[in-house]
């Protein structure tokens, strides 16, 4: 590990391979190291149950889509966050993790529901972009002064647009609005949080829903938001 000032970042990555958890987190590990963190990488949430280790973790960067988590593991993660460990991530790696664990969903404050896509009549069999649509990430007034989003403007993406189910204990910095198309069953526009934070005990949680693939993660605004979100969430 590189020289550091005593700060520790834990990277937990895995789950569904469609989100390229190794390659995606490898984009941001150098940033963490430049910020002075010693980085430990794990391919399972088992590490969350190690209370002694978790007590010394300043930041968890999680990229683990779907998968499962055991009761002692989610208890360990929640206890660490309550004690001041930061938790941060993007897209399905944090907002679609451990679907069957209510305690995890309560911790994060939002859960992926769907990503409505293209007109079914235009989809090419076998193509990977069925759910890619153009949409805008709209920064809210609160974003103007927040360290994660300060000086940023609304931006456009063509990728998966997350419709998420959330509670009102999240602090929303940006939203995205799902339009109504002729083939959709809903009858009015639906606005979902696209970037949010959450205070949990002494800890901070950061979530951004853009981040399906490496192209999105390399988008200048998305990458800036994630890097700032990691810094903001950390103890």
C-alpha positions as CSV (number, residue, x, y, z in Angstrom):
1,X,0.0,0.0,0.0
2,X,1.2,3.6,-0.6
3,X,2.3,5.9,2.1
4,X,-0.7,7.5,3.8
5,X,-1.8,9.6,6.7
6,X,-3.5,6.8,8.5
7,X,-6.7,6.9,6.5
8,X,-8.1,3.6,5.2
9,X,-10.5,3.1,2.3
10,X,-12.2,-0.3,1.8
11,X,-13.4,-1.2,-1.7
12,X,-16.0,-3.9,-1.8
13,X,-16.7,-5.0,-5.4
14,X,-18.5,-7.9,-7.1
15,X,-22.0,-9.1,-7.8
16,X,-23.4,-8.8,-11.3
17,X,-20.6,-8.6,-13.8
18,X,-22.5,-6.4,-16.2
19,X,-21.5,-3.4,-14.2
20,X,-17.8,-4.3,-14.5
21,X,-17.1,-3.9,-10.8
22,X,-13.4,-4.5,-11.1
23,X,-12.8,-2.1,-14.0
24,X,-15.2,0.5,-12.6
25,X,-13.6,0.6,-9.1
26,X,-10.1,0.6,-10.7
27,X,-11.0,4.0,-12.2
28,X,-11.2,5.5,-8.7
29,X,-8.7,3.6,-6.6
30,X,-5.8,5.7,-7.9
31,X,-7.8,8.8,-6.8
32,X,-8.2,7.4,-3.3
33,X,-4.5,6.6,-3.2
34,X,-3.6,10.2,-4.3
35,X,-5.8,11.5,-1.5
36,X,-3.7,9.5,1.0
37,X,-5.7,6.5,1.7
38,X,-4.4,3.0,2.2
39,X,-6.8,0.9,0.0
40,X,-8.0,-2.6,0.8
41,X,-10.0,-4.4,-1.9
42,X,-12.4,-7.2,-1.1
43,X,-14.7,-9.3,-3.4
44,X,-17.3,-10.0,-0.8
45,X,-19.3,-8.2,1.9
46,X,-17.9,-10.8,4.4
47,X,-15.4,-8.1,5.5
48,X,-18.3,-6.0,6.9
49,X,-18.7,-8.5,9.7
50,X,-15.1,-7.9,10.9
51,X,-15.8,-5.3,13.6
52,X,-12.1,-4.8,14.5
53,X,-11.2,-4.0,10.9
54,X,-14.3,-1.9,10.1
55,X,-13.6,0.3,13.2
56,X,-10.5,1.6,11.4
57,X,-12.1,2.2,8.0
58,X,-12.7,5.8,7.0
59,X,-14.5,5.1,3.7
60,X,-16.2,2.2,2.0
61,X,-16.5,2.5,-1.8
62,X,-19.0,-0.2,-2.7
63,X,-19.7,-1.5,-6.2
64,X,-21.6,-4.7,-5.6
65,X,-24.8,-5.1,-7.8
66,X,-27.4,-7.5,-6.5
67,X,-25.9,-10.4,-4.6
68,X,-26.7,-11.3,-1.0
69,X,-25.5,-10.1,2.4
70,X,-25.7,-12.0,5.6
71,X,-27.2,-10.5,8.8
72,X,-23.9,-10.2,10.6
73,X,-22.4,-8.4,7.6
74,X,-25.2,-5.8,7.2
75,X,-25.1,-5.3,11.0
76,X,-21.3,-4.7,10.7
77,X,-21.7,-2.2,7.9
78,X,-24.5,-0.3,9.6
79,X,-22.6,-0.2,12.8
80,X,-19.5,1.1,11.1
81,X,-21.4,3.9,9.3
82,X,-23.2,4.8,12.6
83,X,-19.7,5.2,14.1
84,X,-18.4,7.5,11.4
85,X,-17.3,5.3,8.4
86,X,-18.4,6.9,5.1
87,X,-20.2,4.8,2.5
88,X,-20.2,5.8,-1.2
89,X,-21.0,4.3,-4.5
90,X,-22.8,4.7,-7.9
91,X,-25.5,3.0,-9.9
92,X,-26.4,-0.6,-9.1
93,X,-23.2,-1.0,-7.1
94,X,-24.9,0.8,-4.2
95,X,-28.6,1.4,-5.2
96,X,-29.3,-2.1,-6.4
97,X,-27.3,-4.1,-3.9
98,X,-28.6,-6.9,-1.7
99,X,-32.2,-6.6,-2.8
100,X,-33.6,-9.0,-0.2
101,X,-32.1,-7.2,2.8
102,X,-34.5,-4.6,4.3
103,X,-31.8,-3.4,6.7
104,X,-29.5,-2.6,3.9
105,X,-32.2,-0.7,2.0
106,X,-33.0,1.3,5.1
107,X,-29.3,2.2,5.4
108,X,-29.1,3.5,1.8
109,X,-32.5,5.2,1.6
110,X,-33.1,4.3,-2.0
111,X,-33.5,1.3,-4.2
112,X,-33.4,0.7,-8.0
113,X,-36.9,-0.2,-9.3
114,X,-36.4,-0.2,-13.1
115,X,-34.7,1.6,-16.0
116,X,-37.4,2.1,-18.7
117,X,-35.8,1.9,-22.1
118,X,-36.3,2.2,-25.8
119,X,-39.5,1.5,-27.8
120,X,-39.7,-2.3,-27.8
121,X,-40.4,-2.1,-31.6
122,X,-36.9,-0.5,-32.2
123,X,-34.8,-2.9,-30.0
124,X,-32.3,-5.0,-31.8
125,X,-32.2,-8.6,-30.5
126,X,-29.0,-9.2,-28.5
127,X,-28.0,-5.5,-28.3
128,X,-26.7,-4.2,-24.9
129,X,-28.4,-0.8,-25.1
130,X,-32.1,-1.7,-24.8
131,X,-32.4,0.5,-21.7
132,X,-30.2,3.4,-22.9
133,X,-32.1,6.6,-23.3
134,X,-31.1,10.3,-23.4
135,X,-31.9,12.2,-20.3
136,X,-30.9,15.1,-18.2
137,X,-29.5,15.2,-14.7
138,X,-31.0,18.3,-13.1
139,X,-29.0,19.9,-10.3
140,X,-31.3,21.3,-7.6
141,X,-30.7,24.6,-5.8
142,X,-29.1,22.8,-2.9
143,X,-26.4,21.6,-5.3
144,X,-25.0,25.1,-5.9
145,X,-23.3,25.3,-2.5
146,X,-22.8,21.6,-1.7
147,X,-19.1,20.4,-1.9
148,X,-20.1,17.5,-4.1
149,X,-21.9,19.5,-6.8
150,X,-20.6,23.1,-6.4
151,X,-20.1,24.9,-9.7
152,X,-21.6,22.1,-11.8
153,X,-24.4,22.5,-14.2
154,X,-27.2,20.2,-15.5
155,X,-25.8,17.6,-17.9
156,X,-27.0,15.1,-20.5
157,X,-26.4,11.4,-20.6
158,X,-27.5,8.6,-22.9
159,X,-27.5,5.5,-20.7
160,X,-29.7,3.7,-18.2
161,X,-32.0,6.1,-16.4
162,X,-32.8,4.8,-12.9
163,X,-36.3,5.0,-11.5
164,X,-35.6,4.6,-7.8
165,X,-37.8,4.1,-4.7
166,X,-36.7,6.4,-1.9
167,X,-37.7,7.8,1.5
168,X,-37.7,11.4,2.6
169,X,-34.7,11.1,4.9
170,X,-32.4,11.5,1.9
171,X,-30.9,14.9,1.0
172,X,-31.3,15.2,-2.8
173,X,-28.8,17.2,-4.9
174,X,-30.0,16.2,-8.4
175,X,-33.0,14.5,-10.0
176,X,-33.9,13.0,-13.3
177,X,-37.4,12.8,-14.9
178,X,-38.7,9.8,-16.6
179,X,-40.9,10.9,-19.5
180,X,-44.1,9.2,-20.6
181,X,-43.8,7.4,-23.9
182,X,-46.5,5.8,-25.9
183,X,-45.4,2.3,-24.9
184,X,-45.2,3.0,-21.1
185,X,-47.9,2.0,-18.7
186,X,-47.6,5.2,-16.5
187,X,-49.5,8.3,-17.3
188,X,-47.5,11.2,-15.9
189,X,-43.8,12.0,-15.6
190,X,-41.9,10.5,-12.7
191,X,-39.0,12.4,-11.1
192,X,-36.4,10.3,-9.2
193,X,-33.3,11.4,-7.2
194,X,-30.1,11.0,-9.2
195,X,-27.7,12.2,-6.6
196,X,-28.3,12.1,-2.8
197,X,-26.7,12.0,0.5
198,X,-27.7,10.6,3.9
199,X,-26.6,11.1,7.4
200,X,-26.6,7.9,9.5
201,X,-25.4,8.3,13.0
202,X,-21.9,9.9,12.8
203,X,-21.5,8.6,9.2
204,X,-22.2,10.0,5.8
205,X,-23.6,8.1,2.7
206,X,-23.3,9.3,-0.9
207,X,-25.2,7.8,-3.8
208,X,-25.3,8.7,-7.5
209,X,-27.4,6.7,-9.9
210,X,-25.5,7.4,-13.2
211,X,-22.6,4.9,-13.7
212,X,-23.8,1.9,-15.7
213,X,-20.5,1.5,-17.6
214,X,-17.0,2.9,-18.0
215,X,-18.1,5.4,-20.6
216,X,-20.6,7.0,-18.1
217,X,-18.1,6.9,-15.3
218,X,-15.6,8.8,-17.5
219,X,-18.1,11.5,-18.2
220,X,-16.5,14.7,-16.7
221,X,-19.4,15.6,-14.5
222,X,-20.1,12.0,-13.4
223,X,-16.4,11.4,-12.5
224,X,-16.1,14.7,-10.7
225,X,-19.3,14.0,-8.7
226,X,-18.1,10.6,-7.7
227,X,-14.6,11.8,-6.7
228,X,-16.1,14.6,-4.6
229,X,-18.7,12.2,-3.2
230,X,-16.0,9.9,-2.0
231,X,-14.2,12.7,-0.3
232,X,-17.3,14.1,1.2
233,X,-18.5,10.8,2.7
234,X,-15.2,9.9,4.3
235,X,-14.7,10.1,8.0
